[in-house]
């Protein structure tokens, strides 16, 4: 893990097209801005985890005849979310 120190309004670049900007620090809360292309999915970790849990639950609840198709769809979605 890379750990960086930044002051308000300073930026961090990730690759050529993602920019993280430190917006505000108030107590133990930090606000950041993320500029990324629309095709790049950006989630808070807890939202990402909830999406994956819901997708896995959907596979378990899927009818037997469609399980393979559902598992394939969830696997593809998980790969997209990890990018």
C-alpha positions as semicolon CSV with decimal commas, in nm:
position;residue;x (nm);y (nm);z (nm)
1;X;0,000;0,000;0,000
2;X;0,127;0,344;-0,092
3;X;0,062;0,606;0,176
4;X;0,070;0,973;0,075
5;X;0,030;1,294;0,272
6;X;-0,169;1,573;0,108
7;X;-0,295;1,917;0,207
8;X;-0,633;2,060;0,113
9;X;-0,664;2,117;-0,265
10;X;-0,362;1,899;-0,340
11;X;-0,413;1,614;-0,585
12;X;-0,306;1,257;-0,646
13;X;-0,294;1,114;-1,000
14;X;-0,370;0,750;-1,071
15;X;-0,269;0,660;-1,422
16;X;-0,346;0,912;-1,695
17;X;-0,712;0,974;-1,628
18;X;-0,794;0,950;-1,256
19;X;-0,739;1,238;-1,016
20;X;-0,803;1,235;-0,641
21;X;-0,834;1,578;-0,476
22;X;-0,830;1,639;-0,101
23;X;-1,131;1,865;-0,047
24;X;-1,156;1,906;0,329
25;X;-1,035;1,769;0,661
26;X;-1,264;1,813;0,959
27;X;-1,171;1,621;1,273
28;X;-1,138;1,256;1,178
29;X;-1,334;1,297;0,854
30;X;-1,165;1,353;0,520
31;X;-1,353;1,459;0,206
32;X;-1,202;1,365;-0,127
33;X;-1,307;1,427;-0,484
34;X;-1,257;1,166;-0,754
35;X;-1,233;1,261;-1,120
36;X;-1,248;0,955;-1,344
37;X;-1,391;0,858;-1,681
38;X;-1,754;0,744;-1,675
39;X;-1,651;0,388;-1,761
40;X;-1,450;0,365;-1,436
41;X;-1,671;0,251;-1,147
42;X;-1,597;0,428;-0,818
43;X;-1,761;0,295;-0,500
44;X;-1,712;0,332;-0,127
45;X;-1,585;-0,002;0,005
46;X;-1,903;-0,078;0,201
47;X;-2,118;-0,017;-0,109
48;X;-1,891;-0,238;-0,320
49;X;-1,914;-0,516;-0,058
50;X;-2,294;-0,485;-0,044
51;X;-2,322;-0,511;-0,423
52;X;-2,111;-0,825;-0,427
53;X;-2,310;-0,980;-0,141
54;X;-2,640;-0,908;-0,319
55;X;-2,507;-1,057;-0,641
56;X;-2,391;-1,373;-0,465
57;X;-2,727;-1,403;-0,288
58;X;-2,906;-1,368;-0,622
59;X;-2,710;-1,665;-0,757
60;X;-2,806;-1,880;-0,460
61;X;-3,174;-1,786;-0,501
62;X;-3,173;-1,834;-0,880
63;X;-3,375;-2,125;-1,023
64;X;-3,171;-2,442;-1,087
65;X;-3,211;-2,420;-1,464
66;X;-3,057;-2,073;-1,472
67;X;-2,787;-2,114;-1,209
68;X;-2,498;-2,148;-1,454
69;X;-2,607;-1,840;-1,646
70;X;-2,655;-1,642;-1,323
71;X;-2,317;-1,750;-1,186
72;X;-2,152;-1,642;-1,510
73;X;-2,326;-1,303;-1,496
74;X;-2,222;-1,243;-1,135
75;X;-1,866;-1,347;-1,212
76;X;-1,852;-1,102;-1,502
77;X;-1,996;-0,822;-1,285
78;X;-1,748;-0,892;-1,007
79;X;-1,460;-0,869;-1,254
80;X;-1,590;-0,534;-1,381
81;X;-1,622;-0,397;-1,027
82;X;-1,265;-0,498;-0,942
83;X;-1,119;-0,294;-1,228
